[in-house]
Each structure stands twice: as structure tokens, then as C-alpha cells.
């Protein structure tokens, strides 16, 4: 229920209160509540019918307005519903103070009719507004409104419809409850999908369409811990486009963005299944290589460097190159951030040595770093 509440908010609680209040209103109407719940309090039974009918209607409207977000979508209608609820509550309290149970009963019956019609209106408006779950809500409101009208006809015309006529309201409310449960489930599914999409978009770099830093960290974290636990080889490649500022300065940021998109596409098509590629920031990209030793990772980095040189960017006056740093770890208890720092230090050395080259080494072994020069 906590998970349902976290997505649907108070709608799920109002739905429960709506069904529970109907149960008590029906028990009071049939006399079972007087027989089993308050047999020694006839004054409670005297007021139970009108009060519980009104409570049932109020919870129904609370559920409907919350579930259909009436306050935001139909603010004037929402204010009218709140005003009607307050007026009915005030009249009920006044009837109780005056001891006018007959007045309270008339108010309850009038409110029940208005409630049923109001639920249908809300359903129609929400359905026309394109709210997906409104179709179930509208079907439910039509069901219990039809049952109330039919029940009133049976009572007023004294027709004998047997057990069906006696229990028509209970049957309708059962159908109503099922349909509203479908509506809640449908809305839950929609909101969950929206939440999943929003979380996914928050992890995607909007320019290049690959993972951003946040998405990279979330994806790599379980792979990292598994690799450490099983003492697997793991490598990281950091790649930075050389003198990328010149592209923006000479050709504009639109051309620079296009180059970044082309680079991301090339890296994505070159990455192996299981590798994790992300835009690390600006013109810097990162590639996590699970179960990959230093020699293989360095070979991949060199291949990427050469692929970038061959990539057609349309900027003939500015050949595109990149510097890359490769760091590897095996059977060492270090953090993922530390491995990335080593890759960054090797990338910095590649920049210092003239750019357009690959530097690589073991994490924690800076004294033994080797260099792979561009050809």
C-alpha cells in the first residue's frame, strides 16, 4: 500500500474510505448495523442513514476529484464541488442540532442524486479531456447512477423485482468497485511508466543521446562491485577531443554540437555489448570495459583514436583528433572513482605529450606507465 500511495497519493486512501463508507451506509440501511453494531442505541440508528449516506457521497467526491485531478484541470468545477460539500455538511450539522432527522434525510437523498450526476459529469469531462483512466471511472459512475435511478423507480412504483430489486445497489457497487479498481490500476501503470521514462531521461545526455555521468555511475556501480568480488579485469577509457574550442570558435556551437553527436555515434557503434559509454562532460567521453585487461583496453582505445581521425565531420580546415587515457585494475580493492582518476591522469599526460595519442597504465602504478603513440 505504501508503494501505491507513493504513486497515486491520497486517491488510494479516498478509494478505500469510499468503499468502507458505502459498506456502513448499506448496513445501516438494511438494519444489520443496528442489529450487530449498536443494538442498544436507537438514537444512533435514527441518524445513521442520512449521515452515512452523506459521508459516502463526500468520500466519493473526494476520491473523484483527487483521482481525476479536478482541482488543476477543472478549477471552477472543483470549487463548486467543494462548496456543495460544505453546504451539505453545514445543513447536516444544523439538522442534528435542531433534531430534524427528516430534514437530514431529505438533504442526504438530494445530495445522493446530485453526487451520482456529478460523478457522471466528472467522468464525461475527464474522458473528453483525454485522461486515459477516465473511461473506467465513467463506466463506474454510469453503473451506480443507473442502479440508484432503477432502485428509486422500484420503490416509487412498488414493483416486485425479487432479490434483484432488493440488492440492486449492492450489485452495482460491486461492479463500481471493480471498475474503479481497474481505473486505479490503469493510472498506477501510466504513472509508473511516466516515472520510469523520467528517470531514464534524467540519465541520458540530451545532446548526444548516450548516457550522462549520472546514468554511467548507476549502470557501472553493480558491474564494478561484481568485478571486484570475482576479481575480474576491468578497464576505463577516458577520451577528450583535442582543441575542441577551435571548432566552436571557427564554425559556431551548432557545428560543435554536430561533431559531438557524430563522435558519440561512432563510439556507440564501436563499443562492445556489455561496455558502458557516456558523455563525461563537455567534449569528454568515458567507456567502461568490464572483464577487459589492459592490453585489450589499450587496443580498443587506439582503434577509437584512429576511427575518430577517419570520421567525416565536414570541417576540412580542422582535423579532429583525441587524446585518450586508459586505466586498468585487477584484484585490487579500489573504488571506481579512483580508477577513473588514474584514467584522467593518463589522459592528462597524453595532452602534455602533444595530444592525439593514448596513454595507459595500471591503477596505482604511475611509475610504470607506458605510452601508445599515434601513428
N, C-alpha and C positions, 0 to 999 in steps of 0.2 A: 504493500500500500504506500510505503514511503516513496518508492520509485514512481508509482502512478501519480502521487501528489506532486513530486518534483517536476513532472512534465505538465500535468493538467491543472495544477494549483487547486484552488478551493472547489472547482467544479466536481471533483470526485467525492468530496465530503457533502456538498449540497445534494448530489445524486443519492447518496446513502440516506441523508436526512429526509429527502423527498419520499423515498420508498418506505422508510420507517414511519413517517407521519401518516402515510396512507394506511399502513397496517393498523395503527392505533385508531385512526378515524373509522375504519371499517369495523374493527372490534367494538367500538362504541356504538356504531350504527346497528350492528346485529345483536347487541346486548351481551356479548361474550365478555367484554371488558367489565361490565357491571357484575357479571356472574363470578368472574375469577380474579379481577384485579382490585376492584373497590366495592365489594358487596355490602359493606356497612356504611357507605357514603352515597346516598341517593342524590345529595346536592351536587356531588362531582359528576354523576351521570347526567344530571339535569343540564349541566353546562358543557359536558364533554363533546357532544355532537357539533354544535356551532363552532366551538373553539378549535377543535381538532381539524375540522374542515378548513377553517381559515389558516391554521398553521400549515396544513398540507399544501394549500394554494400558495402561501408565501414562500415555502421552501421550493416549490416547483418553479416559481418565477425567479427565485434566487439562482437556482440551477440553470435555468434557460438563459438568463442574462449573462451569467458568468461563462457558460459553455459557448454561447454564440458571440461573446464579446460585444454585447449590445451597447455598452457604455461608450465604446470607441466608434463602432460602426453606425449606430443609430442613437446619437446622444439625446435628441428630443423625445424619442420614444422611451428611452431609458428613464428620463426624468418623469415622464407621465406614469410609468410603471411604479417608480419609487413613490410618487405622490399618491397613487391609488393604494399602495400597500400601507402607507402611513395613515391614510384616511380610514381604511377598513380597520386597522389596528386601534385607532382612536375611537371609532364607533363601537368596537367590541368592548373596550375598556369602559366606555360610558354606559353601555348596556349592562355590564356587570355591576357597576356602581349603582345603577338605578334598579337593578333586579329585573330587568326587562329581557327575559330569556327569549321571548317571541321575537323581539326586535333583533337580537343577536342571530337568531335562526334565519330571519329574512336577509340580514346582511350577509350571512355565510352563503346562502343559496344564490344570492345575486352575484357575490364575488366568485363563486364556483363557475357560474356561467361566463362571467367576464374573463376569468382565468382560462377557461377552455378556449374561448375565442381568441384571447390574447396569445396563447401558445401557438395556435394555428397561424395567426398573423406573423409572429416572430419566425415561425418555420418558413412561411412563404417568402418573407422579405430576405431571410438569410439564404434561402435556396436561390432566389433571383440574384443575390449579391455574389453568388459563386462560391459560397462556403461549402466545401466538399461533404462534411459530416451533416449538413442541414437536411439532406434527403431522409436520413434515418429519423431525425428529430421531427420533421414534418409528418412522416408516416405515423410516428408515435402519437403526436398531438391529434391527428385526424382520428386515430383509433379510439383514444379515450374520450374525445369530444363526441364522436358518434355514439359511444356507449352511454354517455350521460344523457344525450338527447333521446336515445331509444328508451332508456330507463324512465325518463320523465314521461314519455308517451305512454308507456305501460302503466305507470302509476295513475296518470290523469284519465286514461280511458278504461282503467280497471280490466285490461285484457289479461288473460291467463296464458303466460308463455312458459309455464312449468319451471323447472330448475334453471333453465337458461335465463329466464327473465329475472329470477332471484339473484343469480350470481353473475349477471352480465358485466357489472362494474369490476368485479374481481378478475373475470376473464380478460377484460380489456386492459386492466392494469398489469396483468401478467405479460400480455403482448407488448404493452407500453414499456415495461421494464426491460424486456428482451431487446426491443428496438433501440432504446436509449443506451443499453449496454453495447450494442453494435456501434452506435454513434460515438460513444466514449472510446471504444477500441479503435475505431477508424481515425479519430482525432489523435489518439495516442501514437498510432502508426505514422501519421503525417508529421506530427511534431518531432518524433524520433528521427524520421528521415531528414527533416529540416535541420535538426541539431547535428546529425552526422555530417550533412553537407557543409554546414557552417564550420564545424571542426576541421573538416578536410580542407576547405578553402583557406582556413587560418594557417594551415601548414604548407600551402602552395605559394610559390613566388608568382605574383600576379603578372610579371613581365614575361618570364621565360616558360612558365607552366611546369617547372620541375619543383622539387621540394625546397622549402626555405630552411633556414637554420633551425627553427623550432621543429619542423617536420623531420629533419635529418636526425636530430637528437632523440626524438621519440621513437623513430624506426630503428636506429642503431643501438639504443640502450639495451634491449633484450638480446640482440645479436652479440653485443660486446660481452655481457655477463655470461652468456653461454660459451663464448670463445675462451674466456678466462677460466671458466670452470673445467672445460675439457682440454685446456692447454693447446688450443688451435693457433695457427699462424693468422695474424690479422695485420692489414696494412691500410694506410691512409695516403691519398694523393691530394695535395693542395695545388691548384693551378691559378695563376694570376696573369691576365693579359698584359703584355708589355706596353708601356707608354700609351695606355688606352685613352688618356686625357686628350691626346692629339686628334683622335677620331672625333670626339665631341667638339673640340675647338675648330677643326677644319670643316667638318661636314654636318655639324649640328647633333643635338641629342637624339633626334629621330633616327639618324643613321647609326648612332652609338647603340641605341636600343635594338635596332635590327641586327647588329653584329652580335650582341649578347644573346639574342634569340637564336641566331644561327649556331653560335657556339654551344648553347645548351642542347640544341637539337643534335648536333654532331656528337657531343659527349653522351647523350642519352642513347643514341643508336649504337655507339661503340661500347657502352657498358654491358657487362655480362649479366645474365639472370642471377639475382641474388646480391649484386652490387647496389649500393645506395648512393645516388647522385643528388647534389643540392647546390643551389647558389648560396655561397657563404656570405656574400655581401659585396656590393659594387660590382667590380669585374673579376671577382674571385669565386672559384668553384671548388667543391670538395667531393671526393669519391672515396667511399669506404669499401674495402675489399675483404670480405670475410674469407677465412681459410685460404689465404694467399701469402706466400712467402715473399721475401724482399726481392729476389731475382725476378720473379714473375711480375710483381707490382711495378718494378722499375721498367721492365719491358713494356708493360701496358702504358706507363707514363710517357715513355719515349714514342710509342706509337701514337698517342694522343697529341703529342707535340708536333709530330710530322703531319698528322691529319689536319691540324689547325693551319699549318703553313699552306697546305694544298686547298683549303676551303675557299670557295669563291665568295668574296664579300662585295665585289663591285667597287672597292676602294683601291684602285690601281696605284695611287700615289703613296699608300700606307700599307706595306706588307704586315700581315697580322702574325704575331708570334706570342709565345707564352713561356713563362718560367714555372717550373714545377718542383715541388718538394715532396719526397716520398719517405714515410717513416713506417717502420715495421716493429712488431712486438711478438714474442713467443715465450710462453711460460714465465711471464713476469707479471707481478701484481701491481699494475699501474692503472690509472684512470684513463678513460677515453680522452678527456681534455688534455691530459699530459701527452698522449700520443700525437694529438693534433698540434700541440705546441712544438713538438720536435719537427713535425712536417713543416710547420711555419718557419722554423729556424733554418731548415734546409732550403725552403723557398727563398728566404732572405739571402742566403749565400749564393743561390743561382742568380739573383738580381745583382748582387755585388760583383759576380764574376763576368758580367756582361750581358745577362738575360738570354732568352731563347735556349735554355738548357735544363737539364734535370739533375738535381742533387738528391742523394738518398742516403739512408743510414738506419741503424738500429736505434730504437728509443733508448735513451740513456747512454749512448755510446758515441758522443760527439767527437771524440778523439780519433775514431776510426771511420769517419765519414768519407765516402767516395764520391766522385763526380762523374756524371754521364754527360759528355759534351755533345752539343748539337753538331750535326754534320752539314 
